[in-house]
Amino acid sequence: MPTPPRPRTIAVTAIAVLLALSAAGCGDEAKGDDEDLTAQKLSWKTCEAPSESEGGGTAPSPLPDGEVWQCATMKAPLDWDDPDGDTLPIALIRARSSGAEGQRIGSLVFNFGGPGGSGVKTLPGFGEDYAQLRARYDLVSFDPRGVGRSAGIECEDDDELDEYFQQDGTPDDAAERKELLDNTKTFNSACEKNSRKTLPHVRTTDAARDMDLMRQVLGDDKLHYFGISYGTELGGVYAHLFPKNVGRAVFDAVVDPTRTPEQSSLGQAKGFQLALDNYARDCVSKAEECPVGDTEQDVQDRIIKLLGDLDRKPIPGTFPRDLTEVAATTGIAQALYSQDLWPYLTEGLDQAYGGDDGLLMLLSDLMNGRSENGEYSNITAANVSISCADAKQRYTAEDVETKLAEFRAASPVFGEWLAWSMLTCTDWAVAGAADHPDMRAPGSAPILVIGNTGDPATPYEGARRMAEALGAGVGVELTYRGQGHGAYDSGNACVKTAVDGYLLTGKVPKAGTICS
């Protein structure tokens, strides 16, 4: 099943549509040798270019003050129930604190979402944005287990993935439904065949235990943490497992921990529709003519017609790929992750109406982790593997069909696509862990939970539910009235002041603070 956007952040700016962020990782799978993994010493070295599984690119450039990005590999137990058994590598990256001696608080660990995003590749792209935080922290990120160079899950190869993302993800009849199920089974079987050893050990609870080991190896008494999108789920699981070890933590673009995969997909259908409505309103309100519609409804109607036309006859693209209905839908969704990308969406739609696959295909590739040279990162393989290892639910085509009307009502553009995505874990080799993650964290330090009213991928309501799930005195909710996925990197001064104030001085914003 072509994987729609799960709760994840796509760390891009408008320029990054054309140029991928760059960083690196390192490490190979190792054998356990009865060593105390908490006592291991990291060998930090200047980062090399990121691997294909991390997304490729060039080695990260030094920071403006000349500080170079350093990479290392930490060993973690493959199976946390057998801590003295085999190990796997966890690829790390850091930029050391720029502050004066005595000002350093510790490490600030980032997870940028996914599940499946490479933090080692992503963090350097935000180096300048986080310069103020670096005054008191080493900036640290990592490839979670199953991602990039951290024993990255392997499923299908590049040619097979090209075919995978070309398939019809919104079947119209029994034959198309069978083909979708067969293709899903083929992909999932490839994951089992190629990653059999790692597949049972990529749950979010495993990654949370890796983070506590990381905290100790980095020499920190507390885990200071910045989680974005799925990173908020990882952070919440960590807080549940290790509440006394939580330091200063921020959750941005917050996953709703109370929802099943079905409820999450329906929430995303509503969220992406809201974002599309906001985009259309913005486009037609400008002084110059909106080239993709005369009114908000006209913009949506023309998109629906485009998708219907592409379902019947895709636009030929660079051989062997075409701009299909699902590829166009994916590209549109990607552009809604950031208001900075709205001009690209306008241009991409305008091109598609003229028969050019161009920008919509480029945006779709960005969502799917495909580089310009046709190589894929392992974000799709990791996303599916971690999601299916976490969630118990296994939906059938019949389950989807009973929900289609509700999904279509939630979003005429994205509803069917997200409804059929519920089949992703059908025939998965590993049983899911739970109905939804446990976030109760009594005794934890306060966690700043930020919800964005215009967020398409992690709807705003999830922030309140996360704060409630963490518990009284732990979850502190802040609202950002804005657009796009996440708040801190929006450039909003109010949000940045609140977050920086908490992370740098420990001052907790007043619960219910609103930034606009």
N, C-alpha and C positions, 0 to 999 in steps of 0.2 A: 504494500500500500504506500503510495507516495506520501511521505510523512509531512503532515501539516505542522505549523509552528506550535510546539508544546510550550509550556511556561519557560521561555528562555529569552535571553537578551541577545540581539544581534548587534554587536558593538561596532557600529559604523557611523560615520558622518557622511554628508553628501559626497565628499571627495573619495571616501573609502568605497563607494560603489565601484570605482575604477581602480583603486589601489588598495590591496589587502593590508591589514596591520601586519607587523613583522615582529618576530621574536624567535626563541629556540628552546629546546629541551634536550634531555639526554638520558641514557640509562637502558640497560637490558635486564631481562628477567633473571633473577638470581636464586640460589638455593639457600634455604635456612641453615645456619651453622651453630645453633644454640646460643648465639650472641644475644646480649641484652639490646634490643633494638632502640630502646630509649637512650642508650649511651652512644649510639653511632655518631660519628663525626662527618659532617657534610664537606665535600670537596668542591668549593665554589670556584668556577672557572668562567672566563668570558664566554658569553653565549654564542653558539654557532647559529646558522640558518635553521629555521624550523623545518621539521620533517614534513613529508607529504601528508601524513596522518594528522598533523597539527594544522595543516592548511598551506604549507609551503611559504615561500617568500624569501626575503633576505634577513641577515642578522640585524638585530635592533641597533639603531644608532645610539650613541651616548646621549645622556641627558644634557640640557643646556649648560649645567655647571661642570660638565666633563665626566661625571660619574658613569661608569659602564654598567650595563646589565650583566648580572652574574647568574649562572645556572648550575644546578647540582641535582643529584639523584638521591632520594631517601628510600631505604628498604622498608616495606611494610609486609605483614603476614598476608599471604594469599587468602587464607581462611582464618578469620579472627577467632573461630572456635578451636583452631589448632595453631596457636601463636608461635610454636616452635617448629612448625613445618616449613614448607616452601614459602619464599617471599616473592613479591613483585616490586617493580620500580615505580616510584612516584616522582615525576619530573617537577622541579621547582625553579622559580626565577625570583630574583630580588634586585632592588635598588637600595643601597644602604642609606640610612638617614643622613640628611644634609645639615641637621641642626648642630648647635654647639654642644660640647661635651657636658653631660649632665642633663640635657634636655630630652634625650631619647626615652620614650616610654617602653618600646618593645617593637615587635613585628605587627603589622596590620595585614591580615591575610584576606585576599579577595577571591571570591568565586563569581564569575560573570554570567553564569547561567547555563542553560542547556535543557536537560542534562546532555552533556556531550561537548560543551565548549572548552577549548584549550585556553586555560588561564595563562600559560606560558607564552602563547602567541599574542594574547589580547592585551595583557597589562602594559607593555611598552607603548601601545597606542594612546594610553591615558597618562603617560608619565608627567607631562606638563600640567594636565588638569589636576593632578593630585600633588602638585609641588608643595602646597601648604601643609598637607598631611605628612609629607615626607620630612618636614622640619622636625617631627617628633617620632616618626616611625620608619623602620625599614619597610618598604613596600614589597609584599610577597604575594605570589600567586602560584598556581600549580595545575597540572593536568590531573584531574581525578582518575581513580582507577578505571580502566576501560577506555580512557580517552587519550588520544595522541600517543605520546611516548610512555605513558603509564600503563603498559600492557594493553595497548589500544585494541578494542574489539575489531575483528575483521569479519566481514560478511561477504558481499559481492565485490568484484573488481570494477575498474573504471568503466569498461565497456558494458558490463552487466548493469551498473548503476545508471548509465545513460538510458538503457532500455527500461529500467525500473521507474525512472522519473517521467518516461513517455507514456506509461500505461494510463488507461482511463480510470480515474479515481472516483468517478460519479456514475456508476453503471445504470443503464436505462432498461435493461431486460435481463432475462435469466442467463443468457450466454455471456453477457458482459460481467454479471455478478460472479459466475463461475470462473471466468478469467481472472478477475480481481482476487478471488480467494486462492486460486492456484498460484498466482504470482506472489501473494503474501506468504503462502506456505513455502515457496521456493526460496524467497529471501530469508525467512526465518530458519529454514533448514541449513542454508549457507552459513548463517551465524553459528549454529550449533556445530557444524562440521569444522569450521575454521577457528573457532574460539571456545571449544568445549571446556577447556581447563578453567578459563577465566569467567565464563558466563554465569556460574552460580554465585559469584563473589563480587558483583558490582552494584549491590543495593546501596541506597543512600545511607543506611546505617553503617555499612562498611566504610564508605567515604568519610562519615563523621568520625569514626574511630581512627581513621588515617589522620584526620585533622588534629585529634588530641595527641597522637604520636608526634605529629609535626610540631605542635606547640612545645612539647618537651625537648625535641631535638633542636629547635630554634633557641631554646633556653628561656622560654617565657613562662611565668607563673600562671598567667591568664591568656586566653585566646581573644585577642582583639580582632574583630571580624567585620568585613563589609561584603554582604551578600546581595546579589542582584538577580531578580527573576527566580529561576530554579535555585539559585544560590540562597534565597530566603528559606526554601524548604530544607536545604542542607543545613543551614544555620539553625533552623528550628529543631531539627532532629538532633543536632549537636547539643543544643541547650537542654533538650529533654534528657539526653544520655549523660551529660556532664554539666549540670547547672552550676555547680560551684566553681567550674573552671572558666565560665564566661566572663570576659572583661568588658570593654566597651564595644558594642555591636550595633550595626545599622543594617536594616533590611529594606531594600528599595525595589519597587516593582514586585509586589508581594503575591506569592502563590497562596491561594485559598486552601488551607490544610484540611478543611472539612468536606471537600467535594470528592465524589467518585470520578473516574475518567469520563463517564457519560456527562455528569454535571459540569465538569471542567470544559469539555468540548462545547457544550451548549453555552456556557458562559463566554467562551472565546468567540463563538458565533455572534453573540450579542455585542461583545467588545469590538470585534473587527468591523461589524456593521456600524456601530457608533463612530468609530474612527473614520470610516468611509464617508458617513454623513457629514462629519466635521470637515473632512477634506473637500467634499463637494460644496459645502456652504462657503468655505474659504475661497475656492476657485471662482465661483460665480459672483462673489462679492467684490472682487477686485475691479479696479477701474478699467483695465484692459479686458478684452474678450476672453472668456474661458473656452479653449479650443475643444474641450471634451464634453460640453453640454451648456445649454442656455439657462437651466434651472437645476436645483438640487436633484429633483426627480428625474430630469432629463439625463443628468450625469449617470445616475444609477441605471436607468433604463437602457442607456447605450452600452454600459458595461455588461448588463445581463444579456443583451443581444449579441455582443462580441463573444461572450463565453459560449452562448448557444451555437453561434456560427463556428467557433473553434472546435466544439464537440463534434460537429458534423464534418468539418473540413479544416484541419489545422493549417496555419501559415507556414510554408516551407522555410526552414532556417538553415544553418550551417550543417551540411550532411554529417551524420545521419539523423539529426534531430529537427523536430518541428516545434513551433509554438502551439501547444495543445491547450485545451481548456484548463487542465490542471496546472500546467506550467504558467499560464497567464494568471490564474488565481493565486498561485504561489508568489509570483512577482508583485501583484497588487498588494498582497498581505505584507510582503517584505517592506514595501514602500511606506506602509502605515506604521511601521515601528518608530519612525522619527519624522517630525514635521519638516526637518531639513531635507527629507527625501520626497516631499510632496511635489516639488517642481519636476523631479525625475519621473514621478508617476504620471503627471500631466503629459510630459513628452513621450513617455512609453505608450500611453493609451493613444495619443495622437498618431504615433507611428503605426500602432497595430491597426487602427481604423483605416490606415492607408496601405495595409498589407505587409508591413515591415515588423519582423519579430524583435529586432534590436534590443531596446532597453528592457522590455518586460522579460525577455529571456535572460538578460544579464542579472536583473533583480532576482529572478527565480534561481539562477545558479548561485547567487550570493546566499540565499536562504538554504540551499542544499549543500553548500560547502564545495562547489565545483570551481576550480581555478580556470584561468583563461587557457591553460595548456591541456585542459580536459582531465586533470587529476582531481580526485575527491579527497577531502579530509575524511576522518572517520566519524564526523559528527552525527550522521544519520544512524550508523551502526551503533554508536554509543547511546544516542538518544533512545532508540528503540530498546536496546538491551537493558538500560538502567530503568526506564519507565516500566517495562514488562516485569522486571525483577522486583520492582516495588509494589505494583498494583495486583491484587488478587483477581480482579474481574477479567473474564474472557467472554467477549461478546460474539454473537453470531450474526449472520446476514439477516435473519428473522428479527433479531433485536433491533438492528438498525432500521429495518423497514417500518417497524411500529413507531419509530421516533422521527421519521423523515418529515412528517407534516410539522411537528414542533420545531425542528431545526430550520425548515424553510421559512416558517413564520418569524423565527429569530433573525434570520438573515437570508434574503433572496439571493445574495451573492456568494456567501461563504457557508451557508447552512449545510447543503448536501455534502460538500467536500469534508467538512468537519464531522458530520455524522458518520460517513463511511470510514473515517480515520479510526473509529472505535474498533475496527477489525485488526488493527496493527498487531495485537498480541495473540491473535488466534493461532493455535498450534505452536505456541512458544514452548521451548524445551524446559524452562525453569519455572517453577511455581512462584506466583507473586507473594509478597510478604504480608500485605495487609490491605484492608479496604481503603484506608487513608492513613497518613502518617500521624504519629502521636507527638504533639508539640508541648505538652504540659511541662513547665520548667520551674517548679517552685524552688525558691532559693537563688535563682539566677539574678545577676545584675540587670538593671534596666536595658531593654533592647528597643531602639528607635525604629518604628515600623512606618514606612512612608507609602501612602497610596496616591496614585495619580488618577484623577477623575476621567481622563481621556485615554487611559491605557488600553490598547486593543488586546494584548496577549494575557495580561494578568489583571482582570477587571478590578476596579476600585474597591468593590465590596470585600475582596479578599483580605485587604489590609486590616479592616476591623475584625474580621474573623480570626486572623492570625494573632492580633493583639489579645483577643479574648482567649484564644487557645493557649497562649503562653502563660496567661494567668495574671491576676491582679498584682500590680506593682512591678510586673516584668514588661509586658507589652505597652509601649507608649506610642500612640498613633499620631501621625502628622499627615495632613492632607495637602496635596499640591493640585491646584486647579489648572491643569495644563494638558498638553497633547503629547502623544508618543509613549514609548515603553520605558518607564523609569522617570525619575525626577532629578537626581543629583546632577546628571550630565546634561540636563536641559539648559543649563546656564542661569536658572532662576536664583537670584541672590538670596532670597529668603531661605530657600531650601539649603543652599550651600552654607549659609551662616549657621543654621541650626545644626547641620551635620558636623561641620568643622568644629563648632563650639563644643559639641558633645565629645567627639573623638580627641580633641586636643586639650580640653580643660576638664572634661567630665561633667559639664553642666548639661543636665537633661532638659530638653525643651518641655514646655507645659503640654500635657496631654490635650489633644484637640486643636493644637496649633494649625492654622490654615495659611498656606502660602499661595499667592496667585500672581 
